[in-house]
Structures are given as C-alpha cells and as structure tokens.
Amino acid sequence: MIDGVQIKNLRVIPDERGHLMEILRNDDSFFKKFGQVYVTTTYPGVVKAWHYHKLQDDNVCVVKGMLKLALFDDRKDSSTRGQVNEFFPGVHNPILIHIPKHVYHGWKCIGEEEAYVVNCPSEPYNRKNPDEHRLPWDTDKIPYDWEIKMG
C-alpha cells in the first residue's frame, strides 16, 4: 500500500425503506479537516487521470456504478515511491479511499452505467488557482495500463 493511503470498508445498512451508508466521520483516523463535498460522474469506459494535489487530501467514495481507481506515488522522499495501487470501488465494493496530497490518482468507469463519485477533500476548490497538477491519462511516466486485464 502506498504510504498514507488508507481504505475504509463501508457498511451498507438496508431496510424496507432503502439503505444507509456512512462514508466519512470526523473521528476517522485519517480525517484532517473539511474542505467541501462534491459529486462527479464518469461515463462508461471513460478515464479521468492523472492528477495530484499539493495542498489537499481526497476522500473518495463511489456511490453508484463501479470504477477502477489507480494511485501512483511519485513523492521523492516516500518509502513507497514508484508504487502503484489499484482498487475497484463501487456498489459491489463499498469503500472510502483516502488519497494523501502529492499522490497521483485517476479512475476509469468499468461498469455499464455512469459512476457517481463523492469526494470530501480537505480543502475547498480554488477556482482562481486550482490545486491540480496533471499528466495525460496515457503518460509513460506512470507504469499503469487502463485496459481490461483478460484471462
């Protein structure tokens, strides 16, 4: 596991009215502070990658659909530099992924329907000076292939 990345297994509590899934609490060990909450969607087969943040940690949860989410540690002083992590969050695997600042991340919608992602970053989005540092989705700098692994 990349240093600083944490996974929280989420419990879905169903009853005859629907279900409840608690995502993030201020007493979670990795919670630092509240920046904002937003929802983003990704269409089937679309890759949204790669970027990292210098100021914020992300707390990502897929509430509808399925993703293949990948992380890459390029931090110079990290004990896990060069490591890649891959997760499959979504309706079949309800987890929260805590992504520390300076860790590249991205995802691909692998389901047949649009995926809905809730993120609770530690900082609000700065529209005038976004804290987003990007590479192309297919960069050679990150040793990751977004294609399905058959077999």
C-alpha positions in Angstrom: 0.0 0.0 0.0 1.3 3.5 -0.9 2.3 5.3 2.3 -0.5 7.5 3.6 -3.3 5.8 1.5 -6.0 4.3 3.7 -9.0 2.2 2.9 -12.2 2.3 5.0 -14.7 -0.5 4.4 -18.1 1.0 4.4 -21.1 -0.8 5.9 -24.4 -0.6 4.0 -27.4 -0.9 6.3 -30.5 -1.8 4.3 -34.1 -1.9 5.5 -37.6 -1.9 3.9 -37.3 1.9 3.2 -33.9 1.9 1.4 -30.4 1.9 2.8 -27.9 4.0 4.6 -24.1 4.1 4.1 -21.9 6.2 6.4 -18.9 7.5 4.3 -16.7 9.8 6.4 -16.6 10.8 10.0 -14.5 13.4 11.8 -13.3 10.7 14.1 -11.8 8.6 11.3 -8.0 8.3 11.8 -7.2 9.9 8.5 -9.6 12.8 8.7 -7.8 16.2 8.9 -10.4 18.8 8.1 -13.4 19.6 6.0 -12.9 21.5 2.7 -16.0 20.7 0.7 -18.1 17.9 -0.6 -18.8 17.3 -4.3 -20.2 14.7 -6.6 -18.6 14.0 -10.0 -19.7 11.4 -12.6 -17.8 9.3 -15.1 -19.4 7.7 -18.2 -18.7 4.0 -19.0 -15.3 3.4 -20.5 -14.0 7.0 -19.7 -10.7 7.5 -18.0 -10.2 10.6 -15.8 -6.5 10.7 -15.0 -3.8 11.7 -13.9 -3.5 14.4 -11.3 -2.3 15.1 -7.8 -2.8 18.0 -5.2 -0.1 19.9 -3.3 -2.5 21.1 -0.6 -5.4 18.7 -0.2 -6.1 15.1 0.7 -9.0 13.5 -1.1 -11.6 11.1 0.4 -13.2 9.3 -2.5 -16.3 7.0 -2.4 -18.3 5.6 -5.4 -22.0 5.6 -4.5 -23.3 4.4 -7.9 -21.6 2.3 -10.5 -18.1 0.8 -10.5 -14.6 2.3 -11.0 -11.1 1.0 -11.5 -9.2 3.6 -9.4 -5.4 3.8 -9.6 -2.8 5.6 -7.5 0.9 6.3 -8.2 3.4 7.5 -5.7 6.0 9.9 -7.2 6.9 11.6 -4.0 10.7 12.0 -3.8 11.0 11.2 -0.1 8.4 8.5 0.1 9.3 4.9 1.2 6.8 3.7 -1.5 8.0 5.9 -4.4 7.3 4.2 -7.7 4.5 2.0 -6.3 1.1 1.7 -8.0 -2.1 0.7 -6.1 -5.3 -0.4 -7.9 -8.8 -0.5 -6.3 -12.3 -1.4 -7.6 -14.6 0.8 -5.5 -18.4 0.9 -6.2 -21.7 -0.7 -5.5 -20.0 -4.2 -5.3 -17.2 -2.9 -3.1 -18.3 -0.1 -0.8 -15.1 1.6 0.3 -13.7 5.0 1.0 -10.2 5.7 -0.4 -8.1 8.3 1.5 -5.6 9.7 -1.0 -2.9 11.9 0.5 -1.6 15.0 -1.2 1.2 14.6 -3.8 -0.1 11.1 -4.8 -1.2 10.8 -8.5 -4.7 9.4 -8.9 -7.2 8.7 -11.6 -10.0 6.3 -12.5 -11.9 4.5 -15.2 -15.6 3.7 -15.2 -15.8 0.0 -15.6 -19.5 -0.6 -15.3 -22.3 -0.4 -17.8 -23.7 2.7 -16.2 -22.4 6.2 -15.2 -20.4 6.1 -12.0 -21.2 8.6 -9.3 -18.2 9.6 -7.1 -18.5 11.6 -3.8 -15.3 13.4 -2.7 -14.7 15.1 0.5 -11.3 16.9 0.1 -9.6 18.6 3.0 -9.5 21.9 1.2 -12.1 23.8 -0.9 -11.6 24.1 -4.6 -9.8 27.3 -5.5 -11.3 28.5 -8.8 -8.7 31.2 -9.4 -5.7 28.9 -8.6 -6.7 25.2 -8.8 -4.6 22.8 -6.8 -4.5 20.3 -9.7 -1.2 19.1 -11.2 -1.9 17.0 -14.3 -0.3 14.4 -16.6 -2.0 12.8 -19.6 -4.1 9.7 -18.9 -1.7 7.6 -21.0 1.6 9.1 -19.8 4.7 6.9 -19.9 5.8 8.4 -16.6 3.2 6.2 -14.7 3.6 2.5 -15.2 -0.1 1.7 -15.5 -2.4 0.4 -18.2 -6.1 1.3 -18.1 -7.1 -1.6 -20.4 -9.0 -4.6 -19.0 -6.8 -7.5 -17.9 -8.3 -10.5 -19.6 -7.7 -14.1 -18.7 
